[in-house]
Amino acid sequence: MKHFILSVCLFVWAATVYAQKGKINISVTDQQQKPIDGVFAELLNARDSSMVKYSISQPNGSAEFDGLGGGEYIVYIAQTGYENYYSSPILVDSLHKNVTLPAITLGTKELKEVTVVSKIPVIQRYADKTVINVQQSILTVASSIFDVIQRSPGIQVDQNDNISMAGKAGVTVMIDGKITPMSGSDLANMLRGMPADAVDKIEFITNPSSKYDANGTAGIINVILRKDKRIGTNAVVNVSYGQGFYAKSNDGFSLNSRAKDFNFFMNANYSYNNNYHNAPRTRDFYNGNEFTGGYSETDFHTVTFQSETVRLGTDYFASKNTTMGIVLDGSNRLFAASGNTTANVFDSAYRPVSYNVTHSSVNSPAYNYSGNFNLTHKFDSVGRELLINLDYADFTSNSTQSYVTNYYNLNNDIISSPYLLYGNVPGQLNIYSFKADYDGKFGQGQLQAGVKTSYVTTDNNLKYYDGSNASAPLDTNQSNHFIYNENVDAAYVSYAQNMGKANIQLGIRAEQTIAEGDQVTTGQIFHINSLKFFPNIDLNDSISKNSQLGISLSRRLDRPTYEQLNPFRNYVDPSTYGEGNPSLLPQYAYSLQISETYMRNYSIALNCTRTTGIISEVWAPVAGNQEPVIAEKQVNLNENDYYGMDISAVTKITSWFTTTNIIDAYYTHYNANYMQASLNTLHFYWNVNSDNVITLKNKLSLDINALYNSGNADGYLTEHPTSNVSIGIQKKILNDKGTIKLNATDIFYKSNFNGTANFTGYVENFDIRRDSRFVSIAFSYRFGGMPASRSMRSKGGAEEEKKRAGGTS
């Protein structure tokens, strides 16, 4: 409450101070008279060309400079792909308080002149987000999107491929503004199947506004795919090959054809990644402080990821103010794994007594088809705009699994009948969504408002059969049929206004969730009907011509994924199974961030987040079993407090050497008592990312990236330190239309995930290694002509549901 009062006081103070000062309004278009979004415009003092303040154009091309004292000013614009623009001197005085310039038309540069792209740093830090400019990095050869995210500042990935940001779980992953249809390992497998070369940049947004779905307590990762902006028919082809222990390849093709009234685009990508999963671990069981026995396991599996993805779309410019578009997405993914897990069993004196070997084989094809219709209508020249999205998505999977376990004594004699388990695990999920957003001038500020409704249905009928019996009967302990239906209705309103050097945005989002789950196997039915509100306050103040202060306060949540709610048991080996939890509730978080940005190259941010009912995975012994068995289950813990500080600096040492360094440091405190296992821990962790770009002669450039992560805590699980050093070299050829990249990734092989799980009566130490050290080479070639204005790409309206759709198999 005190932070809210502070923000209101600042609002009133800003309104009082700046109400009587002047304002300059501008609008920016391309040569086709279409608005340009995201243009960085500077207001200079006409007397000495010093910067007074800056502004960024809205989707309608408008921008403004408010709170100006009397004097003469110049508007300066330097935008990649366009000619630089200087206005004539603009007088602001008592007779000219509100000045509106004629529309600014930016001329395009010849392609051969557009060389400033290479000067864009790989990593850029802003008050509310960090941006990885993937196309500026040489370290993406034969890499996937997942590889790039995993190497990004402040990112941790656990043993189940769940992504956390700056030590906080609850990350929402979007692709072109649409939340992805997966979670956990399903999401990771999808991202591993998408080549990094198809990506323009990745945004790590820490404090989303109320316009976004409230899901994602740690923030949003938005993957922005590469888009062609040229008139006519243009294409990009890229091929790559990587070799570690196994081979890898990412290949892609994109086509864009633009005419006066139509724009057609297509992207097709193929990815093949052979990998391995090498995960030795020890498990010790206790009765109080007395050791009662344990396991020492080796787990080695070969893993194959293969995917084909296609995106087709068209934009129809029906009139000057109305654009309609259709986007169709399709993907075909295959995950296959096979290998052995050997468990050596020890007694209470650490003496080996027996061992067992489980051979497992999993073949999981998955298909996704989705369609989006979007319509954008501009009501007038001041930027009032309506955007409508209709979405439908279908996710289908059908996994076949087999597990064969043999039991041996120390003389290698079989001591019991083998256990054979076969599974048929189909999954079906459908998403229907409607979304409408309004954006436009209201009074002296900008109003955003919208509504959304979505309906999701999922049906999972998992059947496992006991192969130990000749008739292979259904294993009722492993099988389960689960049906889940969910309707979420949401509405939001947000208002932003510039007052002098300050900008304040107030927003609130309401979401009502009505859901029903039917566990057909046991007859259990549960209902959810809740209405929640999510406020958001942002204040940004240019306290000097080179310094920007930002304060934000927000409330967000993380809903359980459909996989986490499904109570079926996922068999791993005789001593391990995973289990869903239909009683799992959403987690809620309040976040406060204060940031200071200096000269656009240096920033510091302080973060504080309290999360209640935090969703965390617990590895706990199952009572009542003759042999110790571990269940991996998602549960709600009491609360987590997070206190963090982020420091970043982009420094140009010389004309040929730029270094970007980011340090994240934070305390994390867990308070919980699950199954009489008390947890009250306070840990300090830190990580650093250093990216260094060196421009050499003969169109050669070098990129050296090093990162270190001191570890992390996730409830009862503690993650140990990891590091990664990668190096790449790039050369432009064929009149700069061709690019060759060569790199070496994880040179010292230190990016393995390892840690300790500690629960009442149980301690596990694990070390998970994958084929992360490899060398690779890639070639890309661009066909095409002149830059043009950006065509519309709809974000769609089913974003939040698709993120939670993981686990349909």
N, C-alpha and C positions, 0 to 999 in steps of 0.2 A: 504493500500500500504506500509506503514512503517513497518508493521509486516512481509510482504513478503520480503522487503529489508533486514530486520534483519535476517530472515531465510537464505537468500542467502549468506549473510556475514558469518554467522555461518558455512554454508556449505563449503565456500572457506577456512575459517580458519581451519576447521577440516581436509580438504584435504591437506593443506600445512603442518600441524603439524605431521599428522600420515602417510603420503605417504611412508616414508622410514622405517617404523617399521614392525615387524614381525607378522606372523599369524599362527594359528593352526586350521586345519580343521578336523572335526570328522563326522562320520555317525553312527547311532545307529539302530540296528535291534533286533528282537526277535529270539527265537531259530528256527523259521521257515524261518529265513532270510528275514523277511518282515520289512520294515521301521516302526519305532515308532514315532508318532507325539506327540509334546508337552512335550518331556523329558526336565527336568530342569537340566542343566549341569553346574558345577562350575569349574573354573580354579583356582587352588591353587598354591601358591609359595612353591616350593619344599623344601626350606630352613626352613620355620616355619609354613607351612600349612595355612597361612592367605589367605583369598579369594582375588583374583586379579579382577575377573569379572565373570559374568555368561552369559549364552546363553540358548535359548530354541529351540529344534529341529523343523524343518519344516516338512510338511507332508511326504517328501521323506526321513526323518530321519537325514538330514544334519544339522549341526550347526557349527559356527566358532567363534574364539576368535581373534580379530584383534587389531592392534595398540600396539603390545607387544614390550617391551624393551628386551635387552639381559638377559639371565638367564635360570634357570631350572624351569619347571612347572609340575604340576600333574593335570589330569582331573579327577574329582570326580562326580559320578552320584548316586543319591538316588531316585529311582522311585517306587511308590506304586505298589506292586505286583511282583517286581523284586528284585534280589539280588543287593546289593550295588556294585559299580565298582570303582576301583582305577587304574589309568594307571601307568606305569613306568615313571620315570622322563623324561621330554621332553626338549631337549636343543634348545634354540633359540639364534642364534648369526649371524654374518655377512655371514657365510656359510650356515646357516639353517634359512632363513627368512620365507619361506613358507612351513610349515610342515603339511603333511597329514597323519593321523593315519590310520592303518588298521581298517576295520569295527568293531565296538564294539558290541558284542553280549551279551545281558543281559539275565541271567538265571532267570527262574521263581522261586518264593518261594512256599513252600507248603502252602495250604490254611489255615492250622491251625496257620501258622506263620504270616499271614497277619492281624495284629492287629493294624497297624498304622492308619487305616482309621478313627478310633474314635478320633484321634488327629487332624484331619483336622477341622479347625474352621467352624462354621456355616456360618459366613460372612467373605469374603476375599475382600480386596480392592486393586486394581491395578491402574496404572496411567490412563488407559483409560476405566476402567470398574469396577463394583462391582459384586461379585459372591456370590449367596446364595447357599450353598451346602445343598440341601433339604434333602438328605439321612442322613445327620448328625444331623438334627433337630428332636426333639421329638414332636414338636408342629404341626405336619402334620396329626395327627390322625383324620380320618373322614373329613379332610380338602380337598378343591379343589385347583387347580392351581391358580384360581382367589384369594382365601383366602391368599395364600402364597405371591402373588404379592402385594396384598393390604396391607399386614403387613410389606413389605420390606422398607428399608431406602429410604426416599425421594419421596415415591410414594403417590399420592393423587388420589382419585376416586370421581367424581362429582355425582350429582343427577341422571344423565343419564348413569352412569357407564363408562364415558369417563376417560381414564387413563392419568395422567400427571406425569412427572418425574422432581423432584426438582423445582416444580412450573411452568414448561413449558409444554404446550400442544404439540401435534404432536409426539406421541410415536408409533413406529412400533413394533408390536408383532410378533415374529417368534417362530415356534416349529420345533426343529431340523434344523434350518436354512431356513425353508420355511415360508414365511409370511402367517399369518392366514387369512382365508377367511371372516372375520367379522370385524365389527367396533361397537363402542358404546355398547348398551345393547345386541346386537346379539353376539358380541365378548365375553362380560362378561358371557352371558348365556352358551356359548360353554365352556369357561374355568371353569365355575362352575360345568359343567358336567364331568370334567376330574379330577380323583383323584391325589392328590399330591404325593402319594406313587409311582406313575408311573414315577416320575421326578427324574433325577439325580441331576441337578443343574440348576439355572437360572442366566443368564448373563444380566447385565444392562450396555449396551455399550453406552458411551456418545459421542464418536467421531469415527464413523465408517469410514473406508477407502473408496476410490473411487470404490473398487470392489463391494461394496454393492449398491443396488438401492438407488438413491438419496432421496427417500421418507423417512420422519421421522426427523423433525427439532429438536426434543428433544432427539433423540437417538433411540436405539433398545433394546427391551427386548427379549432375545433369551432363550426359554425354551428347555433344552436338556433332552430328555427322557432317562430313564434308559436302558442300553444295557448290555446284557450278553456277557462276553469275554472268556467263557470257552469252551474247546474242548469237543466234544461229544454232547449229548443231555441233556440240562439243563432247569430248570424251576423255576419260582418264583410265589407263590400264596399269595395274601393278601386279608384280609377281615376286615371290620371296621364297627362300629356302633356308632352314636353320638346322643345325646338327648339334645335339648334345649327346646324351646316351642313346636317344632315339631321334628320328627325323621329325621336322615340323614344316608346315607350309601354310602361308596365307596369301590368297590371290583374290583380285577383285576387278570389277569393271563398272564404270558409271557413265551414264549418258544423259545429256540435257539438251533439249531442243526448244528454243524460244522464238515465238513469232509475236505479232502485234497483239492478238487476242488470246493466244493459248501458250501455255508452258507445259512441256512434258518432261518427266524425269524418271530415271530408272537406275537402281543400284543392285548389283548382283555380287555376292561374295561367297567364296569357298574357303573353308579352313580345315586343315588336317593337323592334328597334334597328338603324336604318340608320347606317352609319359609313363612315369611309374610312381607308385605310392609305397614308400619304404618307411614303416612306422614301428620300430621296436619300443616296448614299454614294459614296465614292471608294475605289479599290483600287490599290495600288502594289506592284509586284513587283521584287525585287532579286536580284542574284547577288553575294553578299557585301554590300559597300556600294554596288555599282553598280546604278543604276536601269535596269531593262530594259523597262519599259512598264507600262501600266495601263488602268483603266477609270474613267469617271465616269458614274454611273448615276442615272436618275430612275425612281422606282417609285411609281405611283399606282393604287390599286385601290379600287373601291367594295365595301363589305362589308355583308352583311345577316345579322343573327342573328334567328332566330324560333323560339319554343318554346312548346309547350303541355305542362304537367305536371299530373298528377292524383295525389293520395294518398287512399286510402280505408282505413279501419281500424275495428275494433271491439274492445272489451274486454268480457269476460264475467266477472263476479265470481261464480264458482261457489260460493264459501263465504267465510267470514270470512278464511280464510288462503290461499285459492287463486284466482288470476286467470289467465285465458287470453286471448290476444289474437292477432289476425291483422292484418297491414298489407300492403296492395298498393300498389305504386308503378308509374306508367307515365309515360313522357315521349316526346315527338315533337319532335325538334330539326332545324332546317335551317340550315346554314351555306352561304352562296353568296358568291362573290367573282369579280369580273371587272375587268380593266384592262390597262394597258400598262407594260412595263419597257423603257426606252430606254438602251442602253449605248453611250457614245462611247469609242472605242478610241484610245489614245495610244501613240506609239513611245517609244524610249529618250530622245528629246530633248523629251518632252512635247508633241509635235506631233500633232494629230488626224489619223488615217489612214482611219477608217471608222466606221460605227456600225451597230447592229442594233436591231430593235424586236420584242419578244415580246408577243403578246397572249395572255393566259391567261384561262381560265374554269373555275371549280370549282363544282360543285353537290354538296353532301354532306348528304343526309338521314341521320339516325341515330335508332334506336328503342331504348328500354330498358324492360324489364318485369321486375319483381322481386316476390317474395313472402316474407313472414316469418311464422312461427308462433312464439309465445313463451308460456312458462308460468312463473309465479312462485308459489312455495309458501313460506309462513312456517311454520316448525316449532313455534315457541313465542312467548311474549310478550317474550322477551329479545332477539329480533331475528335468530335463525338463519333464513337464507333461501336458497333455491335458485332460480336463474334459468336456464331452458333456451331456446335459440334454434335454430331451423332456418331456413336461408336458401337461396333459389334466385334466381339473376339471369341474365338473358339480354340481351346487347348485340349489336345488329345494325346494320351500316352498309353503305352502298353509294355510294361517291363516284365521280362521273364527272368527268373532267378533260380539257381540251384546251389545247394549247400550239402557237402558230403563230409562227415566227420568220422575219423577212425581213432580209436583209443588204444594206447600201447603202454606196456610196462617198460622198465629200464632195460629189459632184454630184447626189446623190439617185438614182443609177442602181443598179438591182439587180445585185449582183456575183456571186451564187451562188443556187442553187435554195433555196427556203424549206424550213425544217425543220418538219415537222408531227408532233406526238406526241399520241396520244389514249390515255386511260387508263380502265380499269374497275377500281376498287379496292374490292372487297367485304371485309367483316370480320365474323367471328362469334366470340363469346366466351361461355362458360358458366361459372358459379360455383356450387358446391355447398358448403355449410358447416354444421357442427354445433358448438355451443358451450354449455358448462355452467359456471356460476359459483356458488360457495358463499360466503356472507358471514355471519358470526355471531360471537358471543362465544366466546372460548376463554381460560379462565383469567381473568386480569385485563385482557386486551386483546381486540383484534378480529382475527379470522382471515379472510383472503380466499384462495380457491384456485379453480382452474378448469382445464379442458382445452378444446382446440379442435382440430378437424381441418377442412381445406378441400381441395377439389380444383378445379383450374381447367384448362380446355382452350380453346385458341384456334386458329383456322384462318384464315389470310390468304392468299388466292390472287390476287395482284396481276398484272394483265395490261395491258401498254402496247403500242400498235400504232404502227408507223411509217407515218404518213399521207403521207409523201413518195412512197411507192410506190403505184401504182394498186391493187394487191391488198391493201394495208395489212397486211403480215405482222407477226407478233408480234416486238416488239423485245426480244430476250433480254438485252440489257444493262440494261434498266430493269425487266423483269418478274421476279417471284419468287413462289414458293409456300413458305410457312413454317408449320409446325405445332408447337405448344408445349403440353406438359402439365406440370402442377406440383401436387405434394401437399405441404402444410405441416402438420405435427403439432406442437402446442404444449401446454405445461403450465406453470402458475405457482403460486406460493404467496407470500403476503405477510402479515406480522404487525405490528400496531401496538399500542402500549400507552402510556397516559398515566401519567406518574410525577411527581406534583406539577404543577409548571408546565411540565413538559417532555413532549413526545410524540415517540416514535421509531418509525419504520417500516422494517422490513427485508424485502426481497422479492427473488425471483429467478425468471426466466422461461427456459425451455428451448424452443428451436424447431429442429425437424429439417425440412430442405428436400430433397425428392427431385424432380428435374425432368429432362425430356428435350426437346430441341429438334431438329426435323428440317427442314433446309433442303432441301426436295424437289428444287428446281431444280438444285442442285449435288451432292446426295447427302451433304452434310455432316450429321453427327449429333453432338450433344454431350450429356453427362450431368452432373448435379449431385447430390451426396449429402453433405450436411453437417449436423452437429449443433453448435449454438452456444448459449452461456449468457449471460444478460443480467441482472446484479445491479442492485439499486437500494437506496439508503440515504437516508432522510430523517430529519432531526432538527429539531424546532421547540421553542423554549423561550421562555416568557413571562418575560423577564428583569426586567420591571417591569410595573405595571398598564397602562402605555401602550405598551410596547415588545415586539416579537416578533422573535426571531432564528431564522433558518432556514438549514439546511445540507443540501445534497443532492448525491449522487454517483450517476451512472448510466452504463450502457453501452447504446447503441442502434445500429441499423444502417439503411441504406437499400438495399433491393433494387432492381435495375434494373426499369423498367417493361417491359411486354410489347412496347411500341413500340420502346423502346431496344434490346431484344434482337433484334428482327426485322431481318435484314441487307438488306432491300430498299432500293433507291435511290428517294428522293422528289425528282423533277425539279422545279426552281424556274425556272431560265432557262438559256440556253446556258453560262453561266459558273458556275452554282451548282447543287449537289444535296445533299440530306441523305441520311444513310446510317446504318442500324442497326449494332449491334455484338454478335454472339452471344457474344463472348469477355468481355463486360463482367461484372465481379464486383461484389458488394455493397460499400458503403463502411461502415466501422465508426467509432464515435465514443465517447470517454469525456468526460463533462461533469461539472464541479464548479461549484456555485452557492452563494454565501453571501449572504443577504439580511437586511435589517433593516427592519421596518415600525413606524412610530411613529404613534400616534393613528388608525390605519387610513386616514390620508389622505396620509402621507408615507412614501416607501420608497426604499431604495438597494440595489442588487444588484450583486455582482461575479461574473462568469462566465468560465470557462476551459474550452475544448473542444479536444481533439486528434482530428482525423479522418484515418484512413488509407485509402488506396485511393480517394480522393475522386473521385466521378463529376462530370466537367466536360465541357462542350461545347468542342471545338476546331475552329477554322476554319483549314484547312491547304491549301496548294496540292497538286494531284494531279500526280505526276511522269509524264512520258511523253506529255503532251498537246501538240498543235501550238499551241493557244491556251491561255492560263492558265485553269484551272478550280479552283474552291474546293469542297472537301468539308466539310460540317458533320457532325461525328461525335462521339458521346459516348465518352469514354475514362476510364480510371482513372489519376489522377495520384498521386504518392507520398503527400503528406500536406499537411494544412493545420492551423495553430494559430490559435486565436481567443482574444483576451483582451478582455473587454468590461465596461462599467459602465453601469447603468441607474439614472436618478434620476427620480422622479415626485412630483408634489405636487398635491393637490386642495385649493384654497383658496377659501373663501367670503368674498369681499371685503366684500359687504354682503348684506342679505336678498334682494336682487334680482340679484346678480351673482356667479356662480361660475366660476372658471377652473381648468382642468386642464392641467398642463404636464408633458411627458415628454421627457427627453433620453437618447439612447442614444449612447455613444461606444465605439469598439472598434479594436483593432489586429488585422489579419489577415495571416498569413504563409503563403505558398505555397512548397513545395519540390517541384520536379518536373524531369524530363528526358525529354520525349516527342519521339520522332523527332529526337533530337539538338538539340532546342530547350530550352536550359537555362532554368529559371525559379526564381528565388530572390528573392522580393519581400516587403517589409514595408510595409504601408500603414496609415494612420490615417484613419478615417472617423467621421462623426457625423451624427445626425439629430435634429430636434426637432419635436414636435407640440404645438400649443397650441389647446385647444378652450375657447371662452368662451360661456357661456349667460347671457343677460340677460332677466329676466322683466319685461315691461312691463304697463301697465294694460290693462283691457278684454280680459283673457284672451289677450293677445299675448305672444309670446316670440321672442327673436332668438338665433341661433346663428352664431358666427363661428369658422371653423376655418382654421388656417394650419399648413403643414408644410414643412420643408426637409430635403433629403437631400443630403449632401455627395458622394455617389457610393458605389461599391462595387467590389470586385475579385472576379472569378470566373475563376480560372486565368489564361489568356492574354488574357482580356477585361477591360477597364477601363471602368466606367460613370461618366458625368459627372454633376454636380449637377442636381437637379430640385427644383421647389417647386410648391405648390398652395395657393391661397387661395379659400375658398368661403364663401358667406353665405346664410342662410335665415331666413325669418320664418314663424311659425305662429300660427293663431287657432282657438280652440275655438268651436263654434257649436252650435245645436240642442240646448241643455241638455247640452252637453259630450259628446254622442254623435257629433257630427260634427267633423271636423278639416280645415282647409284649410292647405296648405303651399305656399310659393313660395320658390324658391331659385335661386341662380346658382353654377355650379360652374366651378372652374379659371378664375377671372376674368382672370388675367394670362396664361393659356395657356403655362404653364411646366412642365407635367407630362410633356413629351415625353421619350422614352427615347433617349439618345444616348451614344456612347462610342467606344472604339478597340479593335480586335483586333490583336494584334502577335504574329507567329509568324516562324520562320526564313524569310527571303526574301519576306515578305508583311506589309503594313500596311493595315488598313481603318479608315476613319472613317465613321460612320453616324449618322443622325438620324431617328428614327421618330416620326411625329406621327399622332394620331388625333383624332376629333371629341370632345375632352374638355371643351371650353368650350361650355356650353349653359345656358339658363334653362328652368325647368319649374314646373308647377303640379300639385297632387294634391289629391284629396278622398277621405276615407274616412268611413264611417258604421258604427256598431256597433248591432246589435240584441241585446237580451238582458236577463238578470236578475241574480241574486245570484251572488257568487263561491262556488265550492265547492272541495273538495279536488281535487288534481291527479289526473287519470286517468293510467293507465300508458301509456307510449309505449316500446316496445322499441327498443333500439339495434341489435339484430340481431347476427349473428355473423360476417358476411362482410365486415367493415369493411376489413381490410388488403388483401384481394384486389381489392376494387372500386376502391381508390385507384390500384392499379397497372394497372388494366384499360385505361388510355388507349392509343390507337393501334390499336384494333381495325380501323380503316379503313386 
